[in-house]
Amino acid sequence: MPGPLLHVGATVQCIHGGRATPTAPNSRVLVGGQPTATLSSPWTIAGCPLPSNAGGPCVTAQWTVGTSRVTSGGQPLVISTGAATCTPTGAPLLTVSSQTKASGT
């Protein structure tokens, strides 16, 4: 699946509006001088407003679909067109904004 590589400066949110960030940025591959993220690295979510009585808030997320041919240290990279699932809600992550020059497949 092709798509722009995500970097630590990208705006990624759970569908409820909480901000997601990678817990282990990948400094081996930089995009615009910013580290990218590998598929194996979990993401933390801050500020999810979903109340606990509705199954929230989103706390962490894991990307499950990323690059298939571009890797770093043997790990696929996270791309804006990939897929991620939040815990404990099962909600997806959404890429709101990211760089568009470096892509991976």
C-alpha positions as protocol buffer text, in pm:
chain_id: "A"
residue {
  index: 1
  type: MET
  ca { x: 0 y: 0 z: 0 }
}
residue {
  index: 2
  type: PRO
  ca { x: 170 y: 326 z: -105 }
}
residue {
  index: 3
  type: GLY
  ca { x: 148 y: 644 z: 97 }
}
residue {
  index: 4
  type: PRO
  ca { x: 344 y: 930 z: 252 }
}
residue {
  index: 5
  type: LEU
  ca { x: 571 y: 828 z: 541 }
}
residue {
  index: 6
  type: LEU
  ca { x: 456 y: 956 z: 879 }
}
residue {
  index: 7
  type: HIS
  ca { x: 704 y: 1149 z: 1093 }
}
residue {
  index: 8
  type: VAL
  ca { x: 690 y: 1270 z: 1452 }
}
residue {
  index: 9
  type: GLY
  ca { x: 563 y: 1611 z: 1339 }
}
residue {
  index: 10
  type: ALA
  ca { x: 257 y: 1467 z: 1163 }
}
residue {
  index: 11
  type: THR
  ca { x: -83 y: 1533 z: 1316 }
}
residue {
  index: 12
  type: VAL
  ca { x: -244 y: 1198 z: 1396 }
}
residue {
  index: 13
  type: GLN
  ca { x: -559 y: 1161 z: 1606 }
}
residue {
  index: 14
  type: CYS
  ca { x: -804 y: 901 z: 1728 }
}
residue {
  index: 15
  type: ILE
  ca { x: -1149 y: 953 z: 1577 }
}
residue {
  index: 16
  type: HIS
  ca { x: -1252 y: 1128 z: 1900 }
}
residue {
  index: 17
  type: GLY
  ca { x: -981 y: 1395 z: 1865 }
}
residue {
  index: 18
  type: GLY
  ca { x: -706 y: 1269 z: 2098 }
}
residue {
  index: 19
  type: ARG
  ca { x: -350 y: 1339 z: 1976 }
}
residue {
  index: 20
  type: ALA
  ca { x: -140 y: 1031 z: 1890 }
}
residue {
  index: 21
  type: THR
  ca { x: 241 y: 1022 z: 1899 }
}
residue {
  index: 22
  type: PRO
  ca { x: 490 y: 738 z: 1845 }
}
residue {
  index: 23
  type: THR
  ca { x: 654 y: 604 z: 2163 }
}
residue {
  index: 24
  type: ALA
  ca { x: 978 y: 510 z: 1985 }
}
residue {
  index: 25
  type: PRO
  ca { x: 1059 y: 744 z: 1693 }
}
residue {
  index: 26
  type: ASN
  ca { x: 1282 y: 590 z: 1426 }
}
residue {
  index: 27
  type: SER
  ca { x: 1585 y: 817 z: 1385 }
}
residue {
  index: 28
  type: ARG
  ca { x: 1740 y: 591 z: 1117 }
}
residue {
  index: 29
  type: VAL
  ca { x: 1500 y: 731 z: 855 }
}
residue {
  index: 30
  type: LEU
  ca { x: 1432 y: 1104 z: 863 }
}
residue {
  index: 31
  type: VAL
  ca { x: 1172 y: 1296 z: 665 }
}
residue {
  index: 32
  type: GLY
  ca { x: 1223 y: 1671 z: 658 }
}
residue {
  index: 33
  type: GLY
  ca { x: 1474 y: 1624 z: 939 }
}
residue {
  index: 34
  type: GLN
  ca { x: 1217 y: 1451 z: 1161 }
}
residue {
  index: 35
  type: PRO
  ca { x: 1221 y: 1085 z: 1270 }
}
residue {
  index: 36
  type: THR
  ca { x: 969 y: 845 z: 1118 }
}
residue {
  index: 37
  type: ALA
  ca { x: 796 y: 555 z: 1298 }
}
residue {
  index: 38
  type: THR
  ca { x: 809 y: 179 z: 1244 }
}
residue {
  index: 39
  type: LEU
  ca { x: 504 y: -43 z: 1240 }
}
residue {
  index: 40
  type: SER
  ca { x: 618 y: -227 z: 1554 }
}
residue {
  index: 41
  type: SER
  ca { x: 626 y: 87 z: 1771 }
}
residue {
  index: 42
  type: PRO
  ca { x: 312 y: 157 z: 1976 }
}
residue {
  index: 43
  type: TRP
  ca { x: 166 y: 509 z: 1985 }
}
residue {
  index: 44
  type: THR
  ca { x: 31 y: 693 z: 2289 }
}
residue {
  index: 45
  type: ILE
  ca { x: -286 y: 899 z: 2277 }
}
residue {
  index: 46
  type: ALA
  ca { x: -339 y: 1209 z: 2488 }
}
residue {
  index: 47
  type: GLY
  ca { x: -656 y: 1408 z: 2530 }
}
residue {
  index: 48
  type: CYS
  ca { x: -915 y: 1160 z: 2402 }
}
residue {
  index: 49
  type: PRO
  ca { x: -1247 y: 1297 z: 2527 }
}
residue {
  index: 50
  type: LEU
  ca { x: -1442 y: 968 z: 2504 }
}
residue {
  index: 51
  type: PRO
  ca { x: -1578 y: 906 z: 2857 }
}
residue {
  index: 52
  type: SER
  ca { x: -1507 y: 581 z: 3040 }
}
residue {
  index: 53
  type: ASN
  ca { x: -1877 y: 491 z: 3050 }
}
residue {
  index: 54
  type: ALA
  ca { x: -1865 y: 486 z: 2667 }
}
residue {
  index: 55
  type: GLY
  ca { x: -1558 y: 259 z: 2656 }
}
residue {
  index: 56
  type: GLY
  ca { x: -1293 y: 530 z: 2644 }
}
residue {
  index: 57
  type: PRO
  ca { x: -1071 y: 709 z: 2645 }
}
residue {
  index: 58
  type: CYS
  ca { x: -831 y: 590 z: 2376 }
}
residue {
  index: 59
  type: VAL
  ca { x: -493 y: 536 z: 2548 }
}
residue {
  index: 60
  type: THR
  ca { x: -262 y: 363 z: 2300 }
}
residue {
  index: 61
  type: ALA
  ca { x: -272 y: 258 z: 1936 }
}
residue {
  index: 62
  type: GLN
  ca { x: -92 y: 8 z: 1717 }
}
residue {
  index: 63
  type: TRP
  ca { x: -44 y: 43 z: 1340 }
}
residue {
  index: 64
  type: THR
  ca { x: -122 y: -280 z: 1157 }
}
residue {
  index: 65
  type: VAL
  ca { x: -77 y: -175 z: 792 }
}
residue {
  index: 66
  type: GLY
  ca { x: 229 y: 14 z: 670 }
}
residue {
  index: 67
  type: THR
  ca { x: 493 y: -15 z: 402 }
}
residue {
  index: 68
  type: SER
  ca { x: 553 y: -350 z: 240 }
}
residue {
  index: 69
  type: ARG
  ca { x: 880 y: -282 z: 55 }
}
residue {
  index: 70
  type: VAL
  ca { x: 1042 y: 8 z: 241 }
}
residue {
  index: 71
  type: THR
  ca { x: 1183 y: -89 z: 580 }
}
residue {
  index: 72
  type: SER
  ca { x: 1416 y: 41 z: 848 }
}
residue {
  index: 73
  type: GLY
  ca { x: 1605 y: -209 z: 1059 }
}
residue {
  index: 74
  type: GLY
  ca { x: 1390 y: -479 z: 902 }
}
residue {
  index: 75
  type: GLN
  ca { x: 1066 y: -314 z: 1018 }
}
residue {
  index: 76
  type: PRO
  ca { x: 797 y: -163 z: 791 }
}
residue {
  index: 77
  type: LEU
  ca { x: 739 y: 211 z: 827 }
}
residue {
  index: 78
  type: VAL
  ca { x: 412 y: 383 z: 917 }
}
residue {
  index: 79
  type: ILE
  ca { x: 237 y: 556 z: 626 }
}
residue {
  index: 80
  type: SER
  ca { x: -56 y: 798 z: 627 }
}
residue {
  index: 81
  type: THR
  ca { x: -271 y: 555 z: 427 }
}
residue {
  index: 82
  type: GLY
  ca { x: -204 y: 269 z: 671 }
}
residue {
  index: 83
  type: ALA
  ca { x: -433 y: 138 z: 942 }
}
residue {
  index: 84
  type: ALA
  ca { x: -414 y: 154 z: 1320 }
}
residue {
  index: 85
  type: THR
  ca { x: -637 y: 45 z: 1607 }
}
residue {
  index: 86
  type: CYS
  ca { x: -674 y: 220 z: 1942 }
}
residue {
  index: 87
  type: THR
  ca { x: -690 y: 45 z: 2278 }
}
residue {
  index: 88
  type: PRO
  ca { x: -926 y: -2 z: 2457 }
}
residue {
  index: 89
  type: THR
  ca { x: -1187 y: 141 z: 2218 }
}
residue {
  index: 90
  type: GLY
  ca { x: -1095 y: -32 z: 1890 }
}
residue {
  index: 91
  type: ALA
  ca { x: -1129 y: 303 z: 1712 }
}
residue {
  index: 92
  type: PRO
  ca { x: -903 y: 386 z: 1417 }
}
residue {
  index: 93
  type: LEU
  ca { x: -635 y: 655 z: 1399 }
}
residue {
  index: 94
  type: LEU
  ca { x: -668 y: 931 z: 1141 }
}
residue {
  index: 95
  type: THR
  ca { x: -385 y: 1122 z: 976 }
}
residue {
  index: 96
  type: VAL
  ca { x: -489 y: 1487 z: 978 }
}
residue {
  index: 97
  type: SER
  ca { x: -171 y: 1632 z: 828 }
}
residue {
  index: 98
  type: SER
  ca { x: 169 y: 1500 z: 725 }
}
residue {
  index: 99
  type: GLN
  ca { x: 447 y: 1558 z: 476 }
}
residue {
  index: 100
  type: THR
  ca { x: 376 y: 1449 z: 117 }
}
residue {
  index: 101
  type: LYS
  ca { x: 721 y: 1432 z: -45 }
}
residue {
  index: 102
  type: ALA
  ca { x: 858 y: 1098 z: 78 }
}
residue {
  index: 103
  type: SER
  ca { x: 642 y: 792 z: 10 }
}
residue {
  index: 104
  type: GLY
  ca { x: 679 y: 422 z: 69 }
}
residue {
  index: 105
  type: THR
  ca { x: 519 y: 108 z: -63 }
}
